[in-house]
Amino acid sequence: MTDRSQDPFIYGYLASPVGQLLVAGDGDHVRLIGFPSGNQVELLQDDWRRDDGHFADAFAQLNAYFAKELTEFDFAIRFDGTPFQNQVWSALCEIPYGATKSYGDIAVAIGNPGASRAVGMANNANPLPIVVPCHRVIGADASLIGFGGGVETKQFLLDLENAGDWQPRLL
């Protein structure tokens, strides 16, 4: 669970090839991207304020990503997880476009090689999918394993990036 400030979030929706993405954050940072389906559907809070124009830069970059014109995002983001989650999410940002890593690879990268399952839990709690590319994390056997937006969305994102290290096999 992320620690959200007292100020209500601003949010907007972006039509994308994977459905309507909920993009939300504070006045300065995108702090949440939510998929319309899957096991991590984010619900609006009563005090959030809709302003689709507030995230114009993020929307433009996400559209460019889906058009295969952008491989790295540079709009302001912020995540407020536990120290372990933040460490995992930072490691996810190091996975290059078009590449994949296993949960074990991430555990090794953060200096905790026995933490594959904990890495999986942190991956599942990622509030900024696509931008913090949790979709690039696959099973040790190169299979697709879980994704907050649904495994089909994960497969779509990997196909979009031409990620070649995985086998198109759903578990």
C-alpha positions as CSV (number, residue, x, y, z in Angstrom):
1,M,0.0,0.0,0.0
2,T,1.4,3.4,-0.9
3,D,1.5,6.3,1.5
4,R,-0.6,8.9,-0.1
5,S,-0.4,12.5,1.1
6,Q,-3.3,14.4,2.6
7,D,-3.9,16.3,-0.6
8,P,-6.4,14.5,-2.9
9,F,-5.1,13.0,-6.0
10,I,-5.6,14.4,-9.5
11,Y,-6.5,11.8,-12.0
12,G,-7.2,11.3,-15.7
13,Y,-7.9,8.6,-18.1
14,L,-5.8,7.6,-21.2
15,A,-7.2,5.5,-23.9
16,S,-4.5,2.9,-24.8
17,P,-4.2,-0.4,-26.6
18,V,-4.6,-2.2,-23.3
19,G,-7.8,-0.3,-22.3
20,Q,-8.5,2.9,-20.3
21,L,-5.5,3.6,-18.1
22,L,-6.1,5.5,-14.9
23,V,-3.3,7.9,-14.3
24,A,-3.2,9.7,-10.9
25,G,-0.9,11.6,-8.7
26,D,-0.2,14.7,-6.7
27,G,0.4,18.1,-8.3
28,D,4.0,17.3,-9.2
29,H,4.3,13.5,-9.7
30,V,2.5,10.6,-11.4
31,R,2.1,8.1,-8.5
32,L,-0.4,5.6,-9.9
33,I,-1.2,3.9,-13.2
34,G,-4.1,1.6,-13.1
35,F,-5.3,-1.0,-15.6
36,P,-9.0,-1.4,-16.4
37,S,-8.9,-5.1,-15.7
38,G,-6.7,-7.7,-13.9
39,N,-6.1,-8.3,-10.2
40,Q,-4.9,-4.8,-9.4
41,V,-7.8,-2.6,-10.6
42,E,-7.5,0.7,-8.8
43,L,-10.7,2.4,-7.6
44,L,-11.2,6.1,-7.5
45,Q,-11.4,7.8,-4.1
46,D,-14.2,10.3,-3.4
47,D,-11.9,13.2,-2.9
48,W,-9.9,12.7,-6.1
49,R,-10.3,15.5,-8.7
50,R,-10.4,14.7,-12.4
51,D,-8.2,16.8,-14.8
52,D,-7.2,14.9,-17.9
53,G,-5.0,17.8,-19.0
54,H,-2.9,17.8,-15.8
55,F,-1.0,14.7,-17.1
56,A,-0.5,15.9,-20.7
57,D,3.2,15.0,-20.7
58,A,2.7,11.6,-19.2
59,F,-0.2,10.9,-21.6
60,A,2.0,12.0,-24.6
61,Q,4.9,9.8,-23.4
62,L,2.6,6.8,-22.9
63,N,1.1,7.3,-26.3
64,A,4.6,7.5,-27.8
65,Y,5.5,4.2,-26.0
66,F,2.4,2.4,-27.4
67,A,3.3,3.8,-30.9
68,K,6.9,2.3,-30.5
69,E,8.4,5.8,-30.6
70,L,9.6,5.9,-27.0
71,T,11.6,3.4,-24.9
72,E,12.2,5.4,-21.7
73,F,10.0,7.7,-19.7
74,D,11.1,10.9,-18.1
75,F,8.0,12.4,-16.6
76,A,8.1,12.9,-12.8
77,I,7.0,9.8,-10.8
78,R,7.0,9.0,-7.1
79,F,6.4,5.8,-5.3
80,D,6.0,5.4,-1.6
81,G,6.3,1.8,-0.8
82,T,8.3,0.1,2.0
83,P,12.1,0.4,1.7
84,F,12.2,-3.1,0.2
85,Q,9.5,-2.3,-2.4
86,N,11.2,0.9,-3.3
87,Q,14.5,-1.0,-3.8
88,V,12.8,-3.5,-6.0
89,W,10.9,-0.9,-8.0
90,S,14.2,1.0,-8.6
91,A,15.8,-2.2,-9.8
92,L,12.9,-2.7,-12.2
93,C,13.7,0.7,-13.8
94,E,17.1,-0.7,-14.7
95,I,15.7,-3.4,-17.0
96,P,16.1,-2.1,-20.5
97,Y,13.3,-1.8,-23.0
98,G,13.0,-5.1,-24.9
99,A,14.7,-7.1,-22.2
100,T,13.5,-9.4,-19.4
101,K,14.8,-10.5,-16.1
102,S,13.6,-13.2,-13.7
103,Y,12.4,-12.6,-10.1
104,G,15.7,-14.3,-9.0
105,D,17.7,-11.9,-11.2
106,I,16.1,-8.9,-9.4
107,A,16.7,-10.5,-6.0
108,V,20.4,-10.8,-6.9
109,A,20.5,-7.3,-8.3
110,I,19.2,-5.9,-4.9
111,G,21.7,-8.0,-3.0
112,N,19.2,-10.4,-1.6
113,P,19.4,-13.6,-3.7
114,G,17.0,-15.6,-1.5
115,A,14.2,-13.0,-1.9
116,S,12.6,-14.1,-5.2
117,R,9.2,-14.5,-3.6
118,A,9.4,-11.2,-1.8
119,V,10.5,-9.6,-5.1
120,G,7.4,-11.1,-6.7
121,M,5.2,-9.6,-4.0
122,A,6.8,-6.1,-4.5
123,N,6.5,-6.5,-8.2
124,N,2.8,-7.2,-7.8
125,A,2.4,-4.1,-5.6
126,N,4.0,-1.8,-8.2
127,P,1.8,1.4,-8.4
128,L,3.4,2.5,-11.7
129,P,3.2,-0.4,-14.2
130,I,4.6,0.2,-17.7
131,V,6.7,3.1,-16.5
132,V,8.3,1.0,-13.7
133,P,8.4,-2.0,-16.0
134,C,7.2,-4.9,-13.9
135,H,6.0,-6.5,-17.1
136,R,9.6,-7.3,-17.9
137,V,9.9,-9.7,-15.0
138,I,9.3,-13.3,-16.0
139,G,9.6,-16.7,-14.4
140,A,13.0,-18.5,-14.0
141,D,11.8,-20.8,-16.8
142,A,11.1,-17.8,-19.1
143,S,7.3,-18.2,-18.7
144,L,4.9,-15.4,-18.1
145,I,3.8,-15.3,-14.4
146,G,1.1,-13.0,-13.2
147,F,0.6,-9.3,-13.8
148,G,-1.7,-6.7,-12.2
149,G,-3.2,-5.8,-15.5
150,G,-3.7,-9.5,-16.5
151,V,-1.3,-11.9,-18.1
152,E,-2.7,-11.0,-21.6
153,T,-1.7,-7.4,-21.0
154,K,1.8,-8.5,-19.9
155,Q,2.1,-10.5,-23.1
156,F,1.0,-7.5,-25.2
157,L,3.6,-5.2,-23.6
158,L,6.4,-7.7,-24.1
159,D,5.3,-8.2,-27.7
160,L,5.2,-4.4,-28.2
161,E,8.8,-4.2,-27.0
162,N,9.9,-7.3,-29.0
163,A,11.2,-8.8,-25.8
164,G,12.9,-12.0,-27.0
165,D,13.8,-13.7,-23.7
166,W,10.4,-15.2,-22.9
167,Q,8.3,-18.0,-24.3
168,P,4.7,-17.1,-25.2
169,R,3.2,-19.6,-22.7
170,L,0.6,-18.5,-20.2
171,L,0.5,-20.1,-16.8
